[in-house]
Amino acid sequence: MGVHRLARISYRYPKVILLFWTLVLLFFGFYANKLPTVLQDHGLLPNGAFTQVQHLLSADFHIPEDPIVLVFEKKELVSLEQFQHFIELSLFQLHGIDGLTKIVSPLQTQGMLKGNYAYALLVSTYKPHEMKPVLDNIQRRLLNHNDMSVKMTGKSVVQADVNRASERDLRQVELIGIPIAFMILWFAFRGIVSAIIPIVIGMIAVASTMGMMYWIGTKIELSNFVLNVIPMVGLALSIDFSLILVSRFREELKRQAAEHALVAAMKTAGKAVLFSASSVFLGLMGTLLIPLPIFTSVAVGAMTVLAVSVSLAFTLLPAILSFLWPAIQSEHKTLPLSALSANRKTSIWYRMSLFVMNKPVRMLLLASLLLIGCFLPLSRLKLAIPDASSLPPIYKSRQAAEAFQTQFVNPSTSPIVIVLQGKSLALNNSERMKAYAFIQRLEHDPGVVRVDSIYSTLGMQPGQLEAWLQQSMPEGKYESVLQRFINKNHMLLYVTLRGSPSSDQTMDWLRHWEQAATSADLPYVLGGEAKYQQEVFDAIFQHIGYVLLFILLSNYWVLFFAFRSLLIPLKTLVMNLLSLGASFGILVWIFEEGNMGMEPSRIAIMIPVFIFGLTFGISMDYGVFLVSRIYEAYQRTQDNDQAVLIGLASTSRTIVSAAAIMIVVTGPFAFAEVVGVQQLGIGIAAAIFIDATIIRMIVVPSLMKLLGRWNWWSPRWLK
């Protein structure tokens, strides 16, 4: 069924459509506020060796996977005895908390107290995303002192703060973005009724989708990023779809009856919306090729809100128009038909387009210089996995994390864990000999600083260890040493590497030794923070090529099917890539170089993928709308220059409004508390701004002028 037929049915039976969407909104809207309760962590967790080692450490060696870290700090005037008493009393206050199973005190463990700082580890049976009640209880029981402090950090604590910040950011967008979007629509339409319709459609799309995602979140793992992406994508797309359709409906309403005007709008603008939605969907689908939960959940959320937005545009919107078209007509009646004429010579958009097309080479040169300026910072792009530094400095979890890193972690080295695995139920003599030989190889590796094992701890070689194991040793010493390094058929090694966890040197070392594990005499797996970072980087960069290829080829096919041209799709894809590359350069300039009042920080590793997947499709929205109008005029006139002028003059106002709405919907995320969300909002807003101005208003008409009839050429067998 064509979209115009679906829209006509919705127009003729509006009460049924309104009742249906009212029930959808009531049911799913009720669960929308519950979405945060099913969200988990950021979702950057590969299912590889790191996860396997974490489970082994927890199950066999009783080493917690993601402990809560309490960081204690004292002033110089406080004595060590007073500090120790404060630590002891603070930890005593935490006994009896539900879900807290173990407390590792710095007073009983060597290396956890250093100068004016100390840290304790709290172990819980709860998963990180379930920790909020436990964390709240701990926070209430922590002691306050003028000269000593204790703060919580750890992955679960940081994640809880990120989730709270994300919810506040969402409310901020609603308070800022929606009112400004309404003002833009009012300015574009010169009428309250026409302006309010897209806002209503957008809010229904977001509320319904958030309720749907709550139910999806009860079945699959959802990243907390979903909470930001759904409003960002949902409001931008649904409002823009409605803007494009209402704009064309108002134009057609000046010429014919309401129902015929709707059909005409759906046959033209509706087709453009359908093609642009297909491009967005394919862009999001491409991110599913990266095997990390964050990309899966964000893609599912964005595709869901896209599907809801398209459904609303082709069903609820026509139903609303069937009731409100008289009010829309009355708002519009003061504009004469000549004001809507696509080639009116007095139109500012016509004059601007004519100016660009009269000087295509010079305008292309100007646009190229502007784009090159945006591209220059890209050479300094550095990616990182988000951590506590993604929160503002006022957050205690970030302060505690930075204190812990400064006092207890050497930034120039990377601690990793290696678990050697025997084939029998317990390590036999032969396997222990192989383990000792493996340790010696590690100790002679130039990338290794030190290796801590049962042999180095006891100062023994395999033969001596055998004799020691057979002796009747004191119970406490035997258990403490043995349980730290050996459990049944597993032997644990602590290896310190040269280089930070995110350095190329460390990652190359991990890849080399992991590859060597396939042919090792004694099987082993690698773990630790450095291994985690290496697996995340590899999961993204080993699949990003397939993502790009899928998105580019699938979008080319959609655009060719829409315009039956070989060059138009290619040119459109290149234009999108230019705007995206320029936006990445702006991100580097703002964040990595600390401009525009931003704290210097690396770009979160998932942000370029999100911006590409989301913006590549979103910018196709008005890109397809523009080319569709030009194509429509070309089919009628067979004059390329005139078609470009007509298309630009008749769509520029709508495109500028659509781009402005996308910017005001995504732009407020620039003021978010979480750095990754700031980067996503600014990146999308920058890409859309560049695409709607430099690309659509300068580059596209210049190229279409220079290419002439070649724009529409394709072999006869492809037509």
Secondary structure as UniProt FT lines:
FT   HELIX           3..12
FT   HELIX           14..32
FT   TURN            33..34
FT   HELIX           35..38
FT   HELIX           49..60
FT   STRAND          68..74
FT   TURN            76..77
FT   HELIX           80..92
FT   TURN            93..96
FT   TURN            98..99
FT   STRAND          100..104
FT   TURN            106..108
FT   TURN            110..111
FT   STRAND          113..114
FT   TURN            115..116
FT   STRAND          117..124
FT   HELIX           128..130
FT   HELIX           132..141
FT   STRAND          148..153
FT   HELIX           155..189
FT   HELIX           192..217
FT   TURN            218..219
FT   TURN            224..225
FT   HELIX           226..253
FT   TURN            254..255
FT   HELIX           258..265
FT   HELIX           266..270
FT   HELIX           271..287
FT   TURN            288..289
FT   HELIX           293..311
FT   HELIX           312..316
FT   HELIX           317..332
FT   TURN            333..334
FT   HELIX           337..340
FT   TURN            342..343
FT   TURN            345..346
FT   HELIX           348..358
FT   HELIX           360..375
FT   HELIX           376..380
FT   STRAND          383..384
FT   HELIX           388..390
FT   TURN            393..394
FT   HELIX           396..408
FT   TURN            411..412
FT   STRAND          413..421
FT   HELIX           429..443
FT   TURN            446..447
FT   STRAND          448..452
FT   HELIX           454..458
FT   HELIX           462..470
FT   HELIX           475..485
FT   STRAND          486..487
FT   TURN            488..489
FT   STRAND          490..498
FT   TURN            501..502
FT   HELIX           504..516
FT   HELIX           517..519
FT   STRAND          524..527
FT   HELIX           529..541
FT   TURN            542..543
FT   HELIX           544..563
FT   HELIX           567..587
FT   HELIX           588..592
FT   TURN            593..594
FT   TURN            596..597
FT   STRAND          603..604
FT   TURN            605..606
FT   HELIX           607..637
FT   HELIX           640..666
FT   HELIX           667..671
FT   HELIX           675..690
FT   HELIX           691..699
FT   HELIX           700..707
FT   HELIX           708..712
FT   HELIX           716..718
//
